[in-house]
C-alpha cells in the first residue's frame, strides 16, 4: 500500500510540473502588458524660461507624463527666435511647442501660418492674453518693473516711476537689459518709446544708463551695488530677494509693463497629440502653480501670486497697455532705433 501511495504522489507532482511547463510555452493565457497611460514619444519645447525654473517643471511634468520624453532648448527670446528662423528656412523645425517671452512674436508666427490652431479645454480658465482663434494662449506673466539696492538707496529716495530714472542723482548708477537680446526688454523699449518718445532713451543714455545682455547679468550687478536702480523683471528680484539679497521691487507709478507670455504649438510638430497634452497641463491649476514657484504670475485667477509679490490686480489697472500688433510690425525698427540712439553713441 505504501508503494502505491508513493506512486500516486509522484504522478500528481509530474502532472503539476507539466501544467507549469505548458503554460510557460503558451499553453495558458499570456499575461497582458500594462497599457501606457497618456502621450508617448518625444516632444521638444523651445523656451526662454530660466534654466532653474525648467528644473522645477521637469519632475512635475514627469509625474503627469511618465511615458513622454520632454526635451528642452533654452535661450533668451531673441536667440530662440533666431534658431526657429534658421530651422524654418532649412525646413527642419525641431520644436513642437514654443514658450518665449515676447507676445508680439506669436502674432508674426500666426501671420506666417506656422502655428497650430488648438482650442484647449483649459483656455476657458485663462484670464490673460489669448488668441481669439486658439493659435496661442498666455501661459505665464512677467512684469517689467524698477528695482533698487536697499544698501545703497533708501525707500524714500528710490525711483517711483520710469521717468524718475532721468533725475541727475541716478547718473551712472542705472541700467536695463538689451532689447536686442531680451524679449521682455524689447517690449519695454517699445512701450516706453511709445509713451515718452525716443527722447526718453536718449536722455537715459545721457544720464549714464548702461545696457546689459539680460536680466540675470543685471540682477547680479544690482546686488553688488554696481548699479543702484535698474529696469528689470520682477521675477528676478523676487527670487534673489527671497534669498536675503538687498533688493526691492518698485511698481512704477507710470505703469508696470505686464507681459503675458504665451505658449503655442508649431503646425510642423510631429507629435501634435503630445504637444496638445503638454499645453493643456500648463494651463491647469497644477501647471500654473509650478509657474508661480518660478516667481512668475499665473494666467489664472485661482492661483496665488508668487512669494513676496502683490496680486496682479493691485497694479494691473495702472499698467502700461502694449500694442502687440504694433510691436510685431515694428520689431526691427524698434531694435535698430534703440541701437542707434543708445548703444552706438
C-alpha positions in Angstrom: 0.0 0.0 0.0 2.8 2.4 0.8 4.4 1.7 -2.6 1.1 2.6 -4.4 0.8 5.8 -2.3 4.3 6.9 -3.3 3.4 6.3 -7.0 0.3 8.4 -6.7 2.1 11.3 -5.1 4.8 11.1 -7.9 2.2 11.2 -10.6 0.5 14.2 -9.1 3.8 16.1 -9.0 4.6 15.2 -12.6 1.2 16.4 -13.7 1.6 19.7 -11.9 5.1 20.2 -13.4 3.8 19.5 -17.0 1.0 22.0 -16.5 3.5 24.7 -15.5 5.7 24.0 -18.5 2.8 24.1 -20.9 1.7 27.4 -19.5 5.2 28.8 -20.0 5.2 27.6 -23.6 2.0 29.3 -24.5 -0.4 26.6 -23.3 -2.0 29.1 -20.9 -3.2 32.7 -21.5 -0.2 35.0 -21.6 0.0 37.9 -19.0 -1.2 41.2 -20.5 1.4 44.0 -20.8 0.2 47.1 -18.9 -1.1 49.7 -21.3 0.7 53.0 -21.3 -1.3 56.0 -20.0 -1.1 59.4 -21.7 1.1 60.6 -24.6 4.2 58.8 -25.7 7.2 59.6 -27.8 9.2 62.8 -27.7 8.1 66.4 -27.5 10.5 69.4 -27.8 9.9 72.7 -26.1 11.8 75.9 -27.1 11.7 78.4 -24.3 13.2 81.5 -22.7 12.2 80.4 -19.2 15.3 80.4 -16.9 17.1 77.0 -16.6 16.5 76.7 -12.8 12.7 77.1 -13.4 12.8 74.4 -16.1 14.3 72.1 -13.4 11.3 72.8 -11.2 9.0 72.0 -14.0 10.6 68.7 -15.1 9.7 66.4 -12.2 6.1 67.7 -12.1 5.8 67.0 -15.9 7.3 63.6 -15.5 4.6 62.7 -12.9 1.9 63.8 -15.4 3.5 62.2 -18.5 5.6 59.2 -17.4 5.9 57.8 -20.9 6.7 61.1 -22.7 10.2 62.2 -23.3 10.0 66.0 -22.8 13.1 67.8 -24.2 14.0 71.5 -23.8 16.0 74.1 -25.7 16.6 77.1 -23.5 17.9 80.5 -24.5 16.9 84.2 -24.5 13.9 85.1 -26.6 15.9 86.6 -29.4 18.2 83.5 -29.6 15.2 81.2 -29.7 13.6 83.3 -32.4 16.9 83.2 -34.4 17.1 79.4 -34.0 13.5 78.9 -35.2 14.1 81.3 -38.2 17.0 79.2 -39.2 15.1 76.0 -38.9 12.2 77.4 -40.9 14.5 78.4 -43.7 16.1 74.9 -43.7 12.6 73.3 -43.5 13.8 71.3 -40.4 11.8 72.8 -37.5 12.6 70.7 -34.4 10.3 72.4 -31.9 6.9 71.1 -31.1 6.0 73.9 -28.6 7.3 77.4 -28.0 7.2 79.4 -24.8 9.1 82.6 -25.4 8.6 85.9 -23.6 7.5 88.4 -26.3 3.8 88.1 -27.1 4.2 90.0 -30.4 6.3 87.3 -31.8 3.3 84.9 -31.8 1.4 87.4 -34.0 4.2 87.1 -36.5 4.2 83.3 -36.4 0.4 83.3 -36.8 0.6 85.6 -39.8 3.2 83.2 -41.4 0.8 80.3 -40.9 3.3 78.5 -38.7 1.1 77.9 -35.6 -1.4 75.1 -35.0 -4.9 76.2 -34.1 -5.8 74.5 -30.9 -8.6 75.5 -28.6 -7.5 73.8 -25.4 -10.4 72.9 -23.0 -8.5 74.8 -20.3 -8.4 78.1 -22.2 -11.8 78.9 -20.6 -10.0 79.4 -17.3 -7.3 81.8 -18.7 -7.9 85.4 -17.9 -4.7 86.7 -19.5 -3.9 87.5 -23.1 -5.0 84.7 -25.6 -5.6 84.5 -29.3 -9.4 84.5 -30.1 -8.9 81.7 -32.7 -6.8 79.5 -30.4 -3.4 79.8 -32.1 -1.7 80.9 -28.8 -2.5 81.3 -25.2 -0.9 83.2 -22.3 0.9 80.8 -20.0 2.9 83.0 -17.6 3.0 86.7 -16.7 6.3 88.6 -16.3 6.4 92.2 -15.2 9.0 94.8 -16.1 9.5 96.9 -13.0 12.1 99.1 -11.3 14.3 97.6 -8.6 16.9 99.2 -6.3 19.6 98.2 -4.0 18.4 98.8 -0.4 22.0 99.1 0.9 22.6 102.0 -1.5 19.2 103.7 -1.7 16.6 104.4 0.9 12.9 103.7 0.2 12.2 107.5 0.3 14.9 108.2 -2.3 14.1 105.2 -4.6 12.7 106.0 -8.0 8.9 105.8 -8.2 8.5 105.8 -11.9 10.4 105.0 -15.1 10.5 108.8 -15.7 12.3 109.2 -12.4 15.3 107.4 -13.8 16.1 110.6 -15.7 16.9 112.5 -12.5 20.6 113.6 -12.2 21.1 111.7 -8.9 20.9 108.4 -10.9 23.7 109.5 -13.3 25.9 106.4 -14.0 24.0 104.3 -11.5 21.2 102.9 -13.7 20.9 100.1 -16.2 18.5 98.0 -18.3 18.6 94.7 -20.3 19.2 94.8 -24.0 16.1 94.9 -26.3 18.3 93.3 -28.9 18.7 90.1 -26.8 15.8 90.0 -24.3 12.1 89.7 -25.4 10.8 91.4 -22.3 13.3 94.3 -22.7 12.1 94.6 -26.3 8.6 95.0 -25.1 9.7 97.6 -22.5 11.6 99.6 -25.2 8.6 99.6 -27.5 6.1 100.6 -24.7 8.3 103.4 -23.2 9.3 104.8 -26.6 5.5 105.0 -27.5 4.8 106.6 -24.2 7.6 109.1 -23.9 9.2 109.1 -27.4 12.8 108.1 -28.2 14.0 111.2 -26.5 13.4 109.3 -23.2 16.1 106.7 -24.1 18.4 109.4 -25.4 18.1 111.1 -22.1 18.7 107.9 -20.2 21.9 107.4 -22.2 22.9 110.9 -21.3 22.2 110.1 -17.7 24.8 107.3 -17.9 22.4 104.3 -18.3 24.2 101.1 -19.0 22.8 98.2 -21.1 23.4 94.6 -20.1 22.8 91.4 -22.1 19.9 90.2 -20.0 18.1 90.4 -16.7 20.4 87.9 -14.9 23.6 89.9 -15.5 21.6 93.0 -14.4 20.5 91.5 -11.1 24.0 90.4 -10.2 25.4 93.9 -10.7 22.5 95.4 -8.8 23.2 93.1 -5.8 26.9 94.0 -5.9 26.0 97.7 -5.8 27.5 98.5 -9.3 24.0 99.8 -10.1 21.7 101.5 -7.6 18.5 101.2 -9.6 17.6 99.1 -12.7 14.7 98.4 -15.1 14.3 94.6 -14.7 11.9 91.7 -14.5 10.0 91.3 -11.2 10.7 87.6 -11.1 14.5 88.1 -10.9 14.1 90.4 -7.9 11.6 88.3 -6.1 13.9 85.3 -6.4 17.1 86.9 -5.1 15.1 88.9 -2.5 13.8 85.7 -1.0 17.5 84.7 -0.6 18.1 87.8 1.5 19.8 90.0 -1.1 19.5 93.8 -0.6 16.9 94.4 -3.3 13.4 95.7 -3.6 10.7 96.0 -6.2 9.0 99.2 -7.2 5.8 99.0 -9.3 6.2 102.2 -11.4 3.6 104.9 -11.0 3.7 105.5 -14.7 2.7 101.8 -15.3 4.2 98.4 -14.7 4.8 96.7 -18.1 2.8 93.5 -17.8 3.9 90.8 -20.3 1.6 87.8 -20.6 4.0 85.4 -22.4 2.2 82.7 -24.5 2.6 79.1 -25.3 1.8 77.7 -28.8 2.2 74.6 -30.9 4.0 74.8 -34.3 2.0 73.2 -37.0 5.1 71.3 -38.2 5.1 69.3 -34.9 5.4 65.5 -35.5 3.8 64.7 -32.2 0.8 67.1 -32.0 -1.3 65.0 -29.6 1.5 65.0 -27.1 2.1 68.8 -27.6 -1.6 69.4 -27.0 -1.5 67.4 -23.8 1.5 69.4 -22.6 -0.1 72.7 -23.4 -3.3 71.5 -21.6 -1.3 70.7 -18.5 0.5 74.1 -18.4 -2.9 75.8 -18.3 -4.3 73.7 -15.4 -4.2 74.9 -11.9 -1.4 72.4 -11.1 0.7 73.6 -14.1 0.2 77.2 -13.1 1.2 76.6 -9.5 4.6 75.4 -10.9 4.9 78.5 -12.9 4.3 80.6 -9.8 7.0 78.6 -8.0 9.2 80.1 -10.7 8.4 83.6 -9.4 6.1 84.5 -12.3 2.4 85.3 -12.0 -0.3 82.9 -13.1 -2.6 83.5 -16.1 -5.5 82.0 -14.0 -7.3 83.9 -11.2 -7.5 80.9 -8.9 -3.7 80.7 -8.3 -2.0 82.9 -5.7 0.8 85.3 -6.8 4.5 84.4 -6.3 6.0 84.7 -2.8 6.7 88.3 -2.0 4.5 89.8 -4.8 1.2 91.5 -4.5 -1.8 90.2 -6.5 -1.6 91.2 -10.2 -4.9 93.1 -9.9 -3.4 95.6 -7.4 -1.2 97.2 -10.2 -2.9 95.9 -13.4 -5.3 98.8 -13.6 -2.5 101.3 -13.9 -0.3 99.1 -16.1 1.0 100.1 -19.4 -1.0 98.9 -22.4 1.3 97.4 -25.0 0.2 97.5 -28.6 1.1 93.9 -29.5 0.3 94.3 -33.2 2.5 97.4 -33.5 5.3 95.6 -31.6 5.1 92.7 -34.1 5.2 95.1 -37.1 7.9 97.4 -35.7 10.3 94.7 -34.4 13.3 95.6 -36.5 12.6 99.4 -36.3 12.5 99.4 -32.5 15.7 97.4 -32.2 17.6 99.5 -34.8 16.4 102.8 -33.3 17.5 101.6 -29.8 20.8 100.6 -31.2 21.5 103.9 -32.9 20.2 106.1 -30.0 21.6 104.2 -27.1 24.2 101.6 -28.0 26.1 103.2 -30.8 26.7 106.6 -29.1 
